[in-house]
Amino acid sequence: MSFTNRREILFLYTVKDANPNGDPLNENHPRYDEDTEQVLVSDVRIKRTVRDEWVRQGKRVFVDGEPKTLKARFEELKGETGKKSGEEVMRECLDTRLFGVTFALGNESFSWTGPVQFKWGRSLHAATFEFIQGTSAFATEGRGDQKKEQRSFRNEYKVPFALIAVYGIANQHAARVTGADDADLEALAEALWQGTDNLITRSKNEHKARFYLEIKYRTGFDGKIGALDEKLLLCPVDGQELTHDRQKALRRLDEVIVDVTPLVNAMAEKKGDIETVRIIKDRELRLKGEDGLEALGFSNIELR
């Protein structure tokens, strides 16, 4: 049975000396807002993190990251599931049930809007982007009598530090089409956290999950608070003004405190429509205003 309660999701994670989301059309420069200099992370990147974790966990997904045609992947899944039609097979895949799919093969075509949609992630502060050059491990081949000793150069970018916020919403109406259920949403929550911690590649090392909040609304509620990521304030631990230059100079999580007071106030206005709130917090993250959650009756915080 598909899930019947709307959810809103807020996820925070840190990046240190890594590239959160390179733009292939801009020399893999980290995506960013040119005016505010905030780091940007696409919803596609977030979904890839989740999918990769599901693959590691052995869960069935449609987009498994391997280079293959739609027909080849479909035939694989038909063999695994014993199903024949596209819709039957797609309902067996966790990613298509949650994120949707456009399917067109042979005489069958359909498009599902995913119940779970993520907004582009954005850092809570302006960041610095560093350009680094290095040499390759092997020499390039020369021409004619030239010696084959010349090494090629590699270029890369990294962000020294960023605290990134991601907002998502789970739409119960779309879930009726795809068949996504409560267990699927639980799998999503765990994959967001564990998948971020498991981004252990050269460009993605030092990604760390820091905070997860999920608001589950009462059955029949169709509204939302909206933009939970914009209801957070970043404060320096010394109490001084966090100027643009100071934001760019941040290098560690312990230099800041996240003020959740605006978020708590927004939740208070919807308290009558909220059924439960789930919160996971990394022990190193410092929050201001979390006592307001206790006043609302949402004080059960899981520490990791």
C-alpha positions in Angstrom: 0.0 0.0 0.0 1.4 3.4 -1.0 2.2 6.0 1.8 -0.7 8.3 2.6 1.0 11.0 4.7 2.8 13.9 3.2 6.4 14.5 4.3 8.8 17.4 4.2 12.5 16.7 4.5 15.5 18.8 5.5 19.1 17.4 5.3 22.4 19.0 6.1 25.8 17.8 5.3 29.4 19.2 5.3 32.0 19.1 2.6 35.7 19.6 3.3 38.4 19.8 0.7 36.2 18.2 -2.0 34.1 19.0 -5.0 30.4 18.7 -4.0 29.0 18.8 -7.6 31.2 19.6 -10.6 29.9 21.2 -13.7 31.2 19.2 -16.7 30.5 22.2 -19.0 32.7 24.5 -16.8 35.9 22.4 -16.4 34.2 20.5 -13.5 34.2 23.7 -11.4 31.9 23.2 -8.4 28.5 24.5 -9.1 27.8 27.9 -7.4 25.7 31.0 -7.3 27.8 33.7 -9.0 26.2 36.5 -7.0 26.2 35.0 -3.5 29.1 32.5 -3.9 27.1 29.8 -2.3 27.8 26.2 -3.3 25.0 24.6 -5.3 24.3 20.9 -5.6 21.7 19.6 -8.1 18.8 17.3 -7.2 20.3 14.8 -9.6 23.5 14.6 -7.6 21.5 14.0 -4.4 19.5 11.2 -6.0 22.8 9.7 -7.3 24.1 9.6 -3.8 21.0 7.8 -2.6 20.9 5.4 -5.6 24.6 4.5 -5.1 23.9 3.6 -1.5 20.9 1.4 -2.5 23.2 -0.4 -4.9 25.7 -1.0 -2.1 22.9 -2.3 0.0 21.8 -4.7 -2.7 18.4 -3.1 -3.2 16.9 -3.2 -6.7 17.1 0.0 -8.6 16.5 0.8 -12.3 19.4 3.3 -12.7 22.3 1.2 -11.4 25.1 3.4 -12.7 26.4 0.8 -15.2 26.7 1.8 -18.9 23.9 -0.1 -20.7 20.9 0.6 -23.0 17.4 0.9 -21.7 16.5 -2.4 -23.5 19.4 -4.3 -21.9 18.6 -3.1 -18.4 14.9 -3.8 -18.9 15.7 -7.4 -20.0 17.9 -7.8 -16.9 15.1 -6.7 -14.6 12.6 -8.8 -16.3 14.7 -11.8 -15.6 15.3 -10.8 -11.9 11.6 -10.0 -11.2 9.7 -12.4 -13.3 7.6 -9.5 -14.5 6.9 -8.7 -18.2 5.4 -5.2 -18.7 7.3 -2.0 -18.1 5.0 -0.8 -15.4 5.2 -4.1 -13.5 9.0 -4.0 -13.7 9.3 -0.3 -12.7 7.2 -1.0 -9.6 9.8 -3.5 -8.5 12.5 -0.8 -8.5 13.0 1.4 -5.4 14.3 4.5 -7.3 11.5 4.6 -9.9 8.9 4.2 -7.1 10.3 7.2 -5.3 11.9 9.4 -8.0 9.7 8.6 -11.0 10.6 7.4 -14.5 10.0 8.1 -18.2 9.8 4.7 -20.0 9.5 4.2 -23.8 10.4 0.8 -25.2 8.6 -1.0 -28.0 4.8 -0.5 -27.8 4.9 0.6 -24.2 5.5 4.2 -23.0 4.6 6.0 -19.8 5.9 8.7 -17.5 5.7 8.8 -13.7 6.2 11.9 -11.6 8.3 10.9 -8.6 6.6 11.2 -5.2 9.9 12.5 -3.8 11.3 15.7 -5.2 14.4 17.6 -4.1 15.2 21.2 -4.4 18.7 22.1 -5.4 21.0 22.0 -2.4 22.7 25.3 -1.3 25.4 26.1 1.2 24.2 28.2 4.2 27.1 30.5 3.6 29.4 31.9 0.9 32.3 29.6 0.1 35.8 29.6 -1.4 36.6 27.7 -4.6 40.3 26.7 -5.0 42.0 25.7 -8.3 44.7 23.1 -7.9 47.2 21.7 -10.5 49.2 18.5 -10.4 51.0 16.2 -12.6 49.9 12.8 -14.0 51.3 9.5 -12.9 52.6 8.6 -16.3 54.6 10.4 -19.0 53.0 11.3 -22.3 54.3 9.8 -25.5 56.6 12.1 -27.6 56.8 12.4 -31.3 59.8 11.5 -33.5 63.0 11.8 -31.6 61.4 13.5 -28.6 61.9 11.7 -25.4 58.9 10.2 -23.7 59.4 11.9 -20.4 57.1 14.9 -20.5 54.3 14.5 -17.9 50.8 16.0 -18.5 49.1 18.3 -16.0 45.8 17.7 -14.3 43.5 20.5 -13.1 40.9 20.2 -10.3 38.8 22.3 -8.1 37.9 21.9 -4.4 35.8 23.6 -1.8 37.7 24.0 1.5 34.5 23.9 3.5 30.8 24.1 3.0 27.7 23.3 5.1 25.0 22.4 2.6 21.2 22.2 3.1 18.9 20.1 1.0 15.1 20.3 1.0 12.7 17.7 -0.2 9.0 16.8 -0.2 7.2 13.5 -0.5 3.8 13.7 -2.3 1.3 11.1 -1.2 -0.8 11.6 -4.3 2.0 10.7 -6.8 2.8 7.7 -4.6 -0.6 6.1 -5.5 0.7 5.9 -9.1 4.1 4.5 -8.5 3.3 2.4 -5.4 5.9 4.0 -3.1 5.2 3.0 0.5 6.4 3.9 4.0 9.2 1.4 3.9 10.5 3.1 0.8 10.7 6.4 2.6 12.5 4.8 5.4 15.0 3.4 2.9 15.4 7.0 1.5 16.2 8.5 4.9 18.9 5.9 5.7 20.4 6.2 2.2 20.6 10.0 2.4 22.6 9.7 5.6 24.7 6.6 4.9 25.1 7.4 1.3 26.6 10.8 2.1 29.1 9.2 4.5 30.0 6.6 1.9 31.0 9.1 -0.7 34.6 8.0 -0.4 36.1 8.9 -3.8 39.0 11.3 -4.5 36.6 14.2 -5.4 33.9 13.4 -2.8 35.9 12.3 0.3 35.0 14.2 3.5 31.3 14.4 2.9 29.6 14.0 6.2 25.9 13.8 7.1 25.1 16.2 9.9 21.3 16.6 10.3 18.1 15.0 9.1 14.6 16.2 9.9 11.4 14.7 8.5 8.0 16.2 9.2 5.2 13.6 8.8 1.8 15.3 8.4 -1.6 13.9 9.4 -3.6 11.9 6.9 -5.6 14.3 4.6 -3.2 17.2 5.0 -2.1 18.6 1.6 -0.2 21.7 2.5 3.4 22.3 3.4 5.7 24.7 5.3 8.0 24.9 2.2 11.7 25.7 1.8 12.8 24.4 5.1 16.4 25.1 4.1 15.7 28.8 4.1 14.5 28.7 7.7 17.9 28.2 9.2 20.4 30.9 10.3 24.1 30.4 10.5 25.9 32.0 13.5 29.6 32.2 14.3 30.5 30.8 17.7 32.2 34.1 18.8 28.9 36.0 18.4 30.4 38.5 15.9 28.8 39.4 12.6 29.2 36.7 10.0 30.2 38.9 7.1 30.6 37.7 3.6 34.4 37.5 3.9 34.1 35.6 7.2 31.7 33.1 5.6 34.3 32.4 2.9 36.9 31.9 5.6 35.0 29.1 7.4 37.0 25.9 7.5 35.4 23.8 10.2 31.9 22.9 11.5 32.9 23.9 15.1 33.2 27.5 13.9 29.4 27.9 13.5 26.1 27.2 15.2 22.9 26.5 13.2 20.0 28.5 14.6 16.8 26.5 14.0 14.5 29.1 15.6 12.8 30.2 12.4 12.2 26.6 11.5 10.7 25.8 14.9 8.4 28.8 14.6 7.2 27.7 11.2 6.6 24.2 12.6 4.6 25.6 15.5 2.2 27.2 13.1 1.5 23.8 11.6 1.6 21.8 14.9 -2.1 20.8 14.6 -1.4 19.2 11.1 1.8 17.4 12.1 1.7 13.8 13.2 5.4 13.1 14.0 8.8 14.6 13.5 11.9 12.5 13.1 15.3 14.1 13.8 18.8 12.7 13.4 21.8 14.8 14.5 25.5 14.4 14.3 27.1 14.9 17.6 29.5 17.5 16.3 26.7 19.8 15.0 25.7 22.6 17.4 22.1 23.9 17.2 20.5 27.0 18.7 16.8 26.9 19.4 16.3 23.2 19.6 14.6 23.6 23.0 11.7 24.9 21.0 11.3 21.4 19.6 10.8 20.1 23.1 8.1 22.8 23.7 6.3 21.4 20.6 6.6 17.9 21.8 9.2 16.9 19.2 12.2 16.5 21.4 13.2 12.9 20.5 16.5 13.4 18.7 18.6 10.5 17.5 22.4 11.2 17.9 24.9 9.7 15.6 
